[in-house]
Amino acid sequence: MNLGDLAVLTLVLMLLIWIPIANIGFLAGYLRAILKVVRGEGRAEVGDLFKAWDCFGNLLVYVVLVVIASAILSVVPLLGVLASAALGFAAFPGFYLIIDRNRNFVDAFKWGISAIQANPVDWLLTYLVGMLISGIGTLLLFIGVILTMPLGALIFCQQYENNKPA
């Protein structure tokens, strides 16, 4: 693994992520590139950002449904924010299944819930540590994101790789 390759990939993603709706496709390409590195299938390349449009439709539906549900839950004071955070945690494994195998949103969510139920501590620790590491870069005026975001993504992708369906 070359952290420099991942930093360049992340920098280019940060430039593309501002494009509404298409940013979902670019993020999918980013995570596929990270999965490629985790699996030892090669280096992450900038061109990988543009190679995940096959899962765009399923991923868009998944993201829109999770965002709408999260927004509805957030209306309830305090408990709504906690419920919204729990929904984000429950939905994140399915995000990787759609990107990796282009599953539909229902199958992805069901698998995500069953994966978390089978191994809740590992998924929770992965989620918390990955978010913490990724978030540290944000605190450093976004410059640190170029290095911390790929590390957080590597943690998430490794957890997915260890628990993906057969």
Sine and cosine of phi, psi and omega as CSV:
sin_phi,cos_phi,sin_psi,cos_psi,sin_omega,cos_omega
0.00,0.00,0.68,-0.73,0.02,-1.00
-0.90,-0.44,0.93,-0.36,-0.02,-1.00
-0.89,0.46,-0.49,0.87,0.05,-1.00
-0.89,0.46,-0.68,0.73,0.05,-1.00
-0.87,0.49,-0.68,0.73,-0.01,-1.00
-0.93,0.37,-0.58,0.82,0.04,-1.00
-0.91,0.42,-0.69,0.73,0.03,-1.00
-0.90,0.44,-0.70,0.71,0.03,-1.00
-0.85,0.52,-0.69,0.72,0.00,-1.00
-0.92,0.40,-0.65,0.76,0.02,-1.00
-0.87,0.49,-0.71,0.70,0.02,-1.00
-0.91,0.41,-0.64,0.77,0.06,-1.00
-0.86,0.51,-0.67,0.74,0.01,-1.00
-0.87,0.49,-0.51,0.86,0.05,-1.00
-0.97,0.24,-0.55,0.83,-0.04,-1.00
-1.00,0.06,-0.39,0.92,-0.15,-0.99
-0.91,0.42,-0.27,0.96,-0.02,-1.00
-0.98,0.20,-0.13,0.99,0.00,-1.00
-0.99,0.12,0.93,-0.37,-0.08,-1.00
-0.84,0.54,0.57,-0.82,0.03,-1.00
0.92,0.40,-0.76,0.65,0.03,-1.00
-0.90,0.44,-0.38,0.92,0.00,-1.00
-0.86,0.52,-0.46,0.89,0.04,-1.00
-0.91,0.42,-0.67,0.74,0.04,-1.00
-0.91,0.40,-0.64,0.77,0.02,-1.00
-0.92,0.38,-0.63,0.78,0.05,-1.00
-0.91,0.42,-0.62,0.78,0.06,-1.00
-0.88,0.47,-0.68,0.74,0.05,-1.00
-0.89,0.46,-0.63,0.77,0.04,-1.00
-0.87,0.48,-0.74,0.67,-0.04,-1.00
-0.94,0.34,-0.53,0.85,0.11,-0.99
-0.91,0.42,-0.61,0.79,0.04,-1.00
-0.90,0.43,-0.65,0.76,0.03,-1.00
-0.92,0.40,-0.67,0.74,0.06,-1.00
-0.87,0.50,-0.63,0.78,0.03,-1.00
-0.87,0.50,-0.67,0.74,0.03,-1.00
-0.92,0.40,-0.72,0.70,0.00,-1.00
-0.86,0.51,-0.62,0.79,-0.03,-1.00
-0.99,0.13,-0.07,1.00,-0.02,-1.00
0.95,0.32,0.47,0.88,-0.05,-1.00
-1.00,-0.06,0.13,0.99,0.01,-1.00
0.68,-0.73,-0.11,-0.99,-0.03,-1.00
-1.00,-0.03,0.46,-0.89,0.10,-0.99
-0.97,0.26,0.76,-0.65,-0.02,-1.00
-0.80,-0.60,0.48,-0.88,-0.01,-1.00
-0.83,0.56,-0.60,0.80,0.02,-1.00
-0.87,0.50,-0.39,0.92,0.02,-1.00
-0.89,0.46,-0.45,0.89,0.00,-1.00
-0.87,0.49,-0.40,0.92,-0.09,-1.00
-0.97,-0.24,0.24,0.97,-0.13,-0.99
-0.91,-0.40,0.39,0.92,-0.04,-1.00
-0.81,-0.58,0.44,0.90,-0.05,-1.00
-0.96,0.28,-0.24,0.97,0.03,-1.00
-0.91,0.42,-0.45,0.89,-0.02,-1.00
-0.98,-0.20,0.10,1.00,-0.12,-0.99
-0.85,0.53,-0.73,0.68,-0.04,-1.00
-0.87,0.49,-0.77,0.64,0.01,-1.00
-0.89,0.45,-0.64,0.77,-0.02,-1.00
-0.93,0.36,-0.64,0.77,0.03,-1.00
-0.88,0.48,-0.73,0.69,0.03,-1.00
-0.87,0.50,-0.71,0.70,-0.01,-1.00
-0.86,0.50,-0.76,0.65,-0.04,-1.00
-0.90,0.43,-0.70,0.71,-0.01,-1.00
-0.88,0.47,-0.70,0.71,0.01,-1.00
-0.89,0.45,-0.67,0.74,0.01,-1.00
-0.92,0.40,-0.66,0.75,0.00,-1.00
-0.91,0.41,-0.68,0.73,0.02,-1.00
-0.89,0.45,-0.74,0.68,0.02,-1.00
-0.88,0.48,-0.65,0.76,0.01,-1.00
-0.91,0.42,-0.66,0.76,0.03,-1.00
-0.90,0.43,-0.66,0.75,0.03,-1.00
-0.90,0.43,-0.70,0.71,0.01,-1.00
-0.90,0.44,-0.56,0.83,-0.07,-1.00
-0.93,0.36,-0.25,0.97,0.01,-1.00
-0.91,0.41,-0.55,0.84,0.01,-1.00
-0.96,0.29,0.83,-0.56,-0.02,-1.00
-0.86,0.51,0.65,-0.76,0.03,-1.00
0.84,0.55,-0.89,0.46,-0.01,-1.00
-0.90,0.44,-0.54,0.84,0.03,-1.00
-0.91,0.42,-0.63,0.78,0.03,-1.00
-0.91,0.41,-0.67,0.74,0.04,-1.00
-0.91,0.42,-0.67,0.74,0.03,-1.00
-0.91,0.42,-0.62,0.79,0.04,-1.00
-0.90,0.43,-0.66,0.75,0.05,-1.00
-0.90,0.43,-0.65,0.76,0.03,-1.00
-0.90,0.43,-0.62,0.78,0.05,-1.00
-0.89,0.45,-0.68,0.73,0.05,-1.00
-0.86,0.51,-0.67,0.74,0.04,-1.00
-0.90,0.44,-0.70,0.71,-0.03,-1.00
-0.92,0.38,-0.51,0.86,-0.07,-1.00
-1.00,0.08,-0.38,0.93,-0.17,-0.99
-0.91,0.42,-0.57,0.82,0.05,-1.00
-0.90,0.44,-0.60,0.80,-0.01,-1.00
-0.90,0.44,-0.51,0.86,0.05,-1.00
-0.83,0.56,-0.69,0.72,-0.01,-1.00
-0.94,0.33,-0.57,0.82,0.02,-1.00
-0.91,0.42,-0.65,0.76,0.04,-1.00
-0.90,0.44,-0.71,0.71,-0.02,-1.00
-0.90,0.43,-0.67,0.75,-0.07,-1.00
-0.98,0.22,-0.68,0.74,-0.14,-0.99
-0.83,-0.55,0.10,1.00,0.04,-1.00
0.82,0.58,0.64,0.77,0.06,-1.00
-0.97,0.26,0.37,-0.93,0.03,-1.00
-0.97,0.24,0.24,-0.97,-0.14,-0.99
-0.90,0.43,-0.55,0.83,0.01,-1.00
-0.92,0.38,-0.76,0.65,0.03,-1.00
-0.87,0.49,-0.64,0.77,-0.02,-1.00
-0.90,0.43,-0.70,0.72,-0.01,-1.00
-0.92,0.39,-0.68,0.73,0.03,-1.00
-0.87,0.50,-0.72,0.70,0.01,-1.00
-0.89,0.45,-0.67,0.74,0.01,-1.00
-0.85,0.52,-0.70,0.71,0.02,-1.00
-0.90,0.43,-0.71,0.70,-0.01,-1.00
-0.92,0.40,-0.58,0.81,0.04,-1.00
-0.91,0.42,-0.67,0.74,0.03,-1.00
-0.92,0.39,-0.66,0.76,0.02,-1.00
-0.89,0.45,-0.57,0.82,-0.02,-1.00
-0.96,0.29,-0.47,0.88,-0.09,-1.00
-0.51,-0.86,0.90,0.44,-0.16,-0.99
-0.91,0.42,-0.60,0.80,-0.06,-1.00
-0.92,0.40,-0.72,0.70,0.01,-1.00
-0.88,0.48,-0.70,0.72,0.00,-1.00
-0.91,0.42,-0.68,0.74,-0.01,-1.00
-0.91,0.43,-0.71,0.70,0.02,-1.00
-0.89,0.45,-0.66,0.75,0.04,-1.00
-0.87,0.50,-0.72,0.69,-0.02,-1.00
-0.88,0.48,-0.75,0.66,-0.05,-1.00
-0.92,0.40,-0.73,0.68,-0.01,-1.00
-0.92,0.39,-0.69,0.73,0.02,-1.00
-0.88,0.47,-0.69,0.73,0.02,-1.00
-0.92,0.38,-0.63,0.77,0.02,-1.00
-0.89,0.46,-0.76,0.65,0.00,-1.00
-0.88,0.47,-0.72,0.70,0.02,-1.00
-0.90,0.44,-0.61,0.79,-0.02,-1.00
-0.94,0.33,-0.48,0.88,0.01,-1.00
-0.86,0.52,-0.64,0.77,0.02,-1.00
-0.89,0.46,-0.55,0.84,0.03,-1.00
-0.92,0.40,-0.62,0.79,0.02,-1.00
-0.91,0.41,-0.42,0.91,0.00,-1.00
-1.00,-0.01,0.69,0.72,0.05,-1.00
0.83,0.56,0.59,0.81,0.07,-1.00
0.94,0.35,-0.22,0.98,0.02,-1.00
-0.93,0.38,-0.64,0.77,0.00,-1.00
-0.92,0.40,-0.32,0.95,0.00,-1.00
-0.86,0.52,-0.53,0.85,-0.03,-1.00
-0.86,0.51,-0.49,0.87,0.02,-1.00
-0.98,-0.20,-0.57,0.82,-0.08,-1.00
-0.99,0.11,-0.53,0.85,0.01,-1.00
-0.87,0.49,-0.70,0.71,0.03,-1.00
-0.90,0.43,-0.54,0.84,0.03,-1.00
-0.92,0.39,-0.69,0.72,0.07,-1.00
-0.88,0.48,-0.68,0.74,0.02,-1.00
-0.91,0.43,-0.61,0.79,0.06,-1.00
-0.88,0.48,-0.65,0.76,0.03,-1.00
-0.89,0.45,-0.74,0.67,0.01,-1.00
-0.87,0.48,-0.72,0.70,-0.05,-1.00
-0.92,0.40,-0.59,0.81,0.04,-1.00
-0.92,0.40,-0.64,0.76,0.05,-1.00
-0.89,0.45,-0.69,0.72,0.05,-1.00
-0.87,0.49,-0.73,0.68,-0.04,-1.00
-0.86,0.50,-0.60,0.80,0.00,-1.00
-0.96,0.29,-0.33,0.94,-0.11,-0.99
-0.82,-0.57,0.08,1.00,-0.08,-1.00
-0.88,0.47,0.47,-0.88,0.02,-1.00
-0.92,0.38,0.46,-0.89,-0.03,-1.00
-0.94,0.35,0.00,0.00,0.00,0.00
